[in-house]
């Protein structure tokens, strides 16, 4: 798709910020790798050829009897007998890391948490799970949670801010009072209280954080709509009978989106931090879910295993730094006064 002259100039200004440009590339690579976590870290084979038939265990659950076992329970691909049956009657293609986020290596002689080794590149946690697998799956959940929270919160915030700024008067006054009260609520404590009543999961956490986290863009959009609502072309559109929704969407929202887009990487950064904080405090995802926050908590509880805390810190710090650098580049891209 060919960009117009204005957007092309913005893209060039974005690329001129080399740190932000390469941070975007690296972030995209990390996100793609996290989406393909099952292909990178998995305790099930990616493809199995058994008696001249192909199977995909990482997608489909097969019973032991499929591969010559005695029971109709789910196949355990760490079972030496089952592995020997597969080797004798075919072959298997494995992921580079032969452990998932919740698989435990029962054959090791090293007590948990185990230090990094050729078998576990980043070591294991206190439960015996592979740290590298937890990082991959945890990154996926954190980024997806942050993206969805940013998208939903932005839609609500832009809608509320646009409505307040366009109509002004009592609508703006009442809306501001409601936002002041709503923003003053202790979000973290409310989530902790609700967690004692409802079993938290991904969607529940997303819903509750969106409910209390949509106000970050209201002020920016509201100010832009208040500034443009009395422009001549807006007043002319009203006089011609153009509907309010059309005026807001077609003539005023593009101006507000310039300031809004510069905030999105920073909102995404805060969204990921929110989930990590909740998991660290024990009020986030269910126990056993891959999470950077729970890995940080294990690092705090196991000071004799420094690889846990160091790994979680470096991964989280690197991810947030990339988002900050991207945000700075986006800010420069929408700033026409920047000259390189």
N, C-alpha and C positions, 0 to 999 in steps of 0.2 A: 504494500500500500504506500503510495507516494504522499509525503507530508507536504503541507502548505508551507509558505515562506516563513511564517511566524514559528510554527512548530519545528521546522527544520533548523532555524536559528537557535531555538531552545535546546534541541538535541545536540547541536554543535557545542553549545556552552556546557551542557552536561558532560560531553566527552572530553572537553577541555580540562575538567577536573579529573585528573587521571586517577587519583585515589578513589573517588566515588565511582568512576567508570569501572575500574577493575574490581572494586568491592561488589558492584552489581553482578558482574560476571561470576565471581566466586560464590556469591549468595545463590545464584541460579543453579550452579553446579551442586552446591550442598543440598539445595532443596530437591533437585532431581535424584541425587543419591539417596536421600532420605525416603523419597517416594518409592524407590526400588529397593527398600531395605530387605524385603523377603528374598531378593535375588543376590544379596550380598552377605547377609547373615541369617542362616536358617539351619535348624537341626533336622530338616527333612530334605531329601534329595530334590533337585530341580527336575530331573528327568531320570526315569528308570526304565531299562529294557529288561523284561523278565519273560523268559520263554517266548521270545520273538514278539512280545507285545509291549507297547510303550505306555508308561504311566507318569503322571505329574503329581507327585505326593505333596508338593508345596501348595498346590491349588485344591486337591481333592484328598479327603481322608479315606484311606484304604484300611482294611482289616488285615490282621496277620495272615489269615488264610490265603489272601491274595498272593503273598510271597512265600507260601509253603509253611506258614506257621500253624499252630494247633488251635488257637483261640480266635474268636470272631471279634475281639476287641481291637481298638485302634492300634495300628502298627507302631512299634517303638523302634525307630531307626538307629538307636544306640545299642540295641540288643545284638551281641556278637553272633548269635545263631541266625537271626534274621539277615544280618549283613552278609554272612557266609552263604546263605541261600541265594541272595541276590548276585553275589560274585560268581557262584557256581553256575547260575542259570542266565546270566546276562551281565549288565553293567549299570553304573549309576553316575550321574553328573551332580556334583555337590556345589554349594555356594562357597565362595572363598573363606568365609568364616562359618564353621560347621556348628554354630550355636545360635539359638534365637535369644530374645531378651529374657525369656522365662525358663530356658533349659538349664539343667544342672549337670555338671560333669561328675559322675559318680566314680569314675575310674582313676581320678587323681589321688596322689598320696600327699599332696600339700594341703594343709588346713585352710579353710576359708576365713577371711578373704585372701586369695592367693595373688602374689605379685605378678607383674607382666612376664610372659614367657612366649615361646614359639607357638604354644598351643592356645594361649589367651594373650593376645597382643597388648591389651591394656589391663590385664589381670582380671580377677573376679571380685564380686562384692561379697558381703557377709553371708548371702544366701547361696553362693556358688554360681551365680549367673554371670555370663560374659559381659564385661563392662563395655566393650566396643559395640556389641549388639544392642545394649541398652542405650548407648549414645545415639546410634542410628535411628532406632525406633522412637526414642525420646525427642530427637530433633524433629521428626515428622509430626508428632503430636503437637509440639510447641509451635512450630511454624504454621501448621494448619489452624490451630486454635487462634494464634495471633492474627492470621489473615482473615478468618471468619469474624472475629471480634472487631477488627478494624473496619471491615466492610459493613457489618450491621450497625455498629455504632456511628459510622460516618453517614450512612443513609438516614438514620434517625436524627442525628445532630444537624445535618444539612437541611432536612425538612423542617425541623423546629426553628432553626435560625432564619431560614428563608421566610417562613410564615410570620415570625415576629418582625423581621426587618421590612417586609413588604407592606403589611397592614399597619404597623406602628400603633400609636395610641394605646387604648386599653388592652388590645391583644398583646402588645409588646410589654406593657407594664405588668399585667398579670403573669405573662410567661416568665418574665425576669424574676418575679417573686417566687414562683414555683421552682425555678431552677436554683435559686439561692437556697431554698429549703432542701431541695433534693440533693444538691452538691454538698451540703453540710452534713449529710448522713455518713456515719463511719462504715464505709463499704466493707472493709475487711472484717470488722466485728460482726456485721450482719450476716456475712457469708459463714463465719464460724458458728453463729447461733443457728442458722438454717441447716448447717451440716449435721448438727446434733439431732435434727428432726427428719431430714431427708438424706438418703444415701447418695452422696455426690457421684456424678459421672460426667463424661465429657459434655454432653448436651445441657445438663443441668447447670454446670459451671459456666458454660457459654451464655445461657439465658440470664443467669443472675448477674454476671459481669457486664453484659450488654445493658441490663436494666439500670445499673448504676454508673455506667461508663460512657454514655452517649453524649455527654455535655462538652467534650473537649473542643468540638468544632462549632458549637452554637455561636459563641462570641464572634468568631472570625466571619462566618457567613452572615450573621445579623448585621454586623458593622458594614459589610459590603452592600447588602440590600438597603440599609438605611441611607447609604451614600448615593446609590443610584436610583432610588425610588422616585425622586423628583427631577431626574434628567428629562430633557425635552423629548427625546425619542420614547421614553417610557410614558410620559403624559400624553403624547400623541397616540400611542398604541391604545391607551385607555379610552381616549376620545373616539377612536375608530371602532370601539366595541370589542376589542380583542379580549378574550377571556383571561382572568387573572393567572390561571395555571399556565397558559401559553406564554404570557409575558414573563413569568418567573422562570420557566424552564428554558425558553428560547433566547430571551434578551438579557436576563439578569444573572442567571446561574453560571454561564461561561465566565463572567467577570469574577464571580466568587470562587470558582474552581481553581483559579491561579493561586490564590492564597491557601486554599484548602489542600491542594496536592502537595505543597511543601511540608505540611504537617503529617502526612500519612506515614512516612517511614518512622517518625518519632512515636506516633501512636502505636504502630506495630511493635516497636521496641518495648513500649510500656505494657502492651498486651502480653508479650512473652514473659516479661518480668512478673506480671501478676500471677500467671499460672505457676511459674517456678516458685514464687513466694508461698502460694497456697500449698503446693506439694511439699515444700520444705517444712511448713508448719503442721503438715498432716491433715489438712482440710481440703485437699485437691482431689486428684484422680483416685479411684479405688486402689486398695493395696494390691501390689503385684503388677500395676501398669508401668510401662517404661516411662520414666520421667527424669528430667535433669534436676528438678528440685529434690526428689527422693534420693538421687545419687549424691547430691550435696549433703543431705541429711546423714547418709551413711558415712560420708567422709568426716563429718563432725563427730559421729559416734565411734569412729574407728581411726583414731589418730595414729595408731600403729601401722595403718595402711594408707600412707600419704597419696598413693596413686589414685585413690577414689576422689578425694577432695580436689587434687590438682587437675585431674581430667575434667571433672564437672566444671570447675572454675574456668579453665582455659577454653572449653567448648562454649560455655555461656558468654564469657567475655569476648571471645572472637565473634560470635554471632551478633551480639549487641553492637560491637564496634563496627561491623560491616554495615548494619542498618543505620548507624549514626553517620557514617561516611556517605552512604547513599543519600540520606536526608540532606546533608550539606550540599551534595552535588545537585540535587533537585532544587534546592533553594537558590543556588547559583544559576540554574537553568532558567528559572522564572524571574530572575533579576536582570532587566535589560541594561542596567548600568555597569554590569560586569564586563570587563574588556580584558582579553588575554592576548 
